[in-house]
Amino acid sequence: MSNDSVIDQKYDPSTYWVAPARNFRTSARLHLQHLLFQNTLGYPLEPRIWDSTASSEALKVADLGCGNGVWLTDFDSELTKRGISAQLDGYDVSPINFPAPAFLPDSVTLKKLDIYAKPLPEEMVGAYDIVHVRAISSTILNSNLTPLLSTALSLLKSGGWLQWEESRADVHVVQSPSPEVSKSACDTIIHILKAGGEARRSTFEFLAEADRHLKEHGFEDVQMKMTETRKQDLKAWTEDYLMVWEELAAFFPPKEKQPEAPMTREAWVDLFAKAVGETEKGVVVHQGSIMSAVGRKAL
């Protein structure tokens, strides 16, 4: 099974996850993903950044690739508890998952923006105390972090902080509760997805060295850590990935159009059904840990 033929090369992460057929499912998955990140990390904002910004009378915060804005609305609740006022701006290439403004906290505004498009709007440059980024690694090709990190650096005020969090997309763990329970279908899917990522030049090795990349792009006071996912969350992580896998059938050609394809849509649906069956017997799929990195723009 060649890498080039495993998954359709036309995959575009900026549009695929916001297609009308999957918008509410994707939004529901993002809510679950947020809960799992928070369960793992234990905070919305890294303690070093809290300490650094404690004296601020008002904060300006940007969330890049904000999805449905769930991190911002959760962060607003934490700021309210602390008596801190803030302007919280979320940016995403598609607004399809944005809640209606009437149902957002007053501090939160969500806007359509391609964060990789240049030039950035002038009013955004140097405007933010904190830039938050989460689960954006699928948009990074050839481990080239310059588009992402240069944007974050441009948005920050002098002395402002970047907080970046990712699942370890370079690590795939499939675990069976006992030797008697097969995990072969889940293992096969992981193999296919890894091959597809390699074909798209998305291999994610940079996640293990995110701190080095931040330093090379001019960030100071850089710190990175890997936080292990909790055992009690592994079923939920598995369900999060199953929601992704189910939707990937669209990548593969129908058998009647390409009967010679190494993976047809019908074969994927069958493989997915077998994987679901394995998870119903206790198999879990996860990525082991979450990478979090913070860095400060020079004063």
Secondary structure, 3 states (H helix, E strand, C coil): CCHHHHCCCCCCHHHHCCCHHHHHHHHHHHHHHHHHHHHHHCCCCCHHHHHHHCCCCEEEEEEECCCCCHHHHHHHHHHHHHCCEEEEEEEECCCCCCCCHHHCCCCEEEEECCCCCCCCCHHHCCCEEEEEEECCHHHCCCCCCHHHHHHHHHHEEEEEEEEEEEECCCCCEEECCCCCCCCHHHHHHHHHHHHHHHHCCCCCHHHHHHHHHHHHCCCEEEEEEEEECCHHHHHHHHHHHHHHHHHHHHHCCCCCCCCCCCCCHHHHHHHHHHHHHHHHCCCEEECCEEEEEEEECCC
